[in-house]
Amino acid sequence: MGTTLRAVRALILLAGFYLLGFVMLGVLVAVDWAVAEGGVGSVTAKVWIVSALLAIPSCRACSRCARPRTNRRPAYS
């Protein structure tokens, strides 16, 4: 496999990771909206809590992968 194909594959995998995260967040928002339109207060609150518990780790994972590491050791020469 050439260098170009490896680079393209890496970009596709990286974009797929973020796309999967955004799709999951979109589905959570759609479910929250559908339940809120239903009008049952206790069920709406429970669904929102579960959605928040699922969305927070997803957002944290996306932000941690995008951040460069600052605590790397210096290279040995």
C-alpha positions in Angstrom: 0.0 0.0 0.0 1.4 3.3 -1.0 1.8 6.4 1.2 -1.0 8.2 -0.5 -3.5 5.3 0.1 -2.4 5.1 3.8 -3.0 8.9 4.2 -6.4 8.6 2.5 -7.4 5.7 4.7 -6.3 7.6 7.9 -8.3 10.6 6.9 -11.4 8.5 6.2 -11.1 6.7 9.6 -10.6 10.0 11.4 -13.6 11.6 9.6 -15.6 8.5 10.3 -14.9 8.7 14.0 -16.2 12.3 14.2 -19.1 11.6 11.9 -20.2 8.7 14.1 -20.0 10.9 17.2 -22.1 13.7 15.5 -24.6 11.2 14.2 -25.0 9.7 17.7 -25.5 13.2 19.2 -28.1 14.0 16.4 -30.0 10.8 17.2 -30.0 11.8 20.9 -31.3 15.2 20.1 -34.0 13.8 17.8 -35.1 11.4 20.5 -35.2 14.2 23.1 -37.2 16.3 20.8 -39.7 13.5 20.0 -40.2 12.7 23.7 -40.6 16.4 24.6 -43.3 16.7 22.0 -45.1 13.8 23.7 -45.6 15.9 26.8 -45.1 13.4 29.7 -42.9 15.3 32.2 -41.3 12.5 34.1 -40.5 10.4 31.0 -39.0 13.5 29.3 -36.8 14.2 32.3 -35.6 10.6 32.4 -34.8 10.6 28.7 -33.0 13.9 29.0 -30.9 12.6 31.8 -30.0 9.4 29.9 -29.2 11.4 26.8 -26.9 13.7 28.8 -25.2 10.7 30.4 -24.5 9.3 26.8 -23.6 12.6 25.2 -21.1 13.9 27.7 -18.6 11.0 27.2 -19.0 11.3 23.5 -18.2 15.0 23.4 -15.2 14.4 25.8 -13.8 11.7 23.5 -14.1 13.9 20.5 -12.4 16.8 22.2 -9.6 14.7 23.7 -8.7 13.1 20.4 -8.4 16.6 18.7 -6.1 18.0 21.4 -2.3 17.6 21.1 -0.5 16.1 24.0 1.6 18.5 26.0 3.2 16.2 28.5 5.5 14.3 26.1 9.0 13.4 27.0 11.8 14.9 25.0 13.3 12.6 22.4 16.5 10.9 23.3 19.5 11.6 21.0 
